[in-house]
Structures are given as C-alpha cells and as structure tokens.
Amino acid sequence: MNDSLSVSMRLADQKVRFNGTARSLPAVSADYFPPLGEGQGYTGLELLLLSLAACSATSIVSMLRRMKRTVADFQVNASGTRREQHPTSFSRIVLDFILASPDAAAADLQKAIQLSAETYCPVWAMLKGNVEIVTEFKIVLP
C-alpha cells in the first residue's frame, strides 16, 4: 500500500465548478448551489458523506465476508446535519446500513460496524471526536 495519495481539482467554468481526478479514474464534478455556483456537481460536504459511506461500506462488507457471511447486497445511506454558523460543518452524521443476507445475524453486522468505526475506516477515524456519528442498521433477506 502506498503511503501517499493525491488528487487534483481544476476550475471547470466561470463560477466555482471544479473537476477532480485521482489516478486515471473518471473525473468527479464539484460545485456549489446558486448563485455562487450552478449546482452541477457535488458539494464538498456531499463528497465527505460519500467518502465516509464508501470507506465504511468497504470495510464492513470485507469483514462480513471474512466472517463467512453472505453479502447479497449492501447499501449505506449517510445524512448530515449542518451547523447554522460558519463554518457550516456537520454537527451530526447518521449512517444507515442495509444488508441483504440469508445468514448474517444482527450481532455480525454490529461487530463489523464497530470494527469499521474503531479500527478500519480512516475517514471515520478522522471525523471521530469532531462530529457525532450515529449508526442504524437492518438486515433483509435477499
């Protein structure tokens, strides 16, 4: 694993829309709501929620598979409550995990979520202590 990661954001229009790239992957568009921007891309806080959702989902699914549990489908919905004063950072984030599995128990998913929060998800680790992160989950049959 490489210790260094890098990305690039480049101005894409006459307002504040940027195209961001990492490695040789397709660009991601970042923008802000009108009138500052045109709303043609993700906001920085949406990208942060996407990062937390992706990071936690990756670690949780990996752990469930190591536990020999079937993961037929997995979804995480992340929502954040912003502070009213500037900087309008998140005061609270809710992560709602939905696992489709015929053989995973609630204890399995709880353990995987706990390990993600405490050990394996670097995005979660960076937010911990700065933002209240609440988790919810459910398991459905595929």
Buried (B, 14 or more C-beta within 10 A) or exposed (E): EEEEEEEEEEEBBEBBBBBBBEEEEEBBEBBBEEEEBBEBBBBEBEBBBBBBBBBBBBBBBBBBEEBEBEBEEBEBEBEBEEEEEEEEBBEEBBBBBBBBBEBBEEEBBEBBBEBBBEEBBEBBBBBEEEBEBEBEBEBEEE
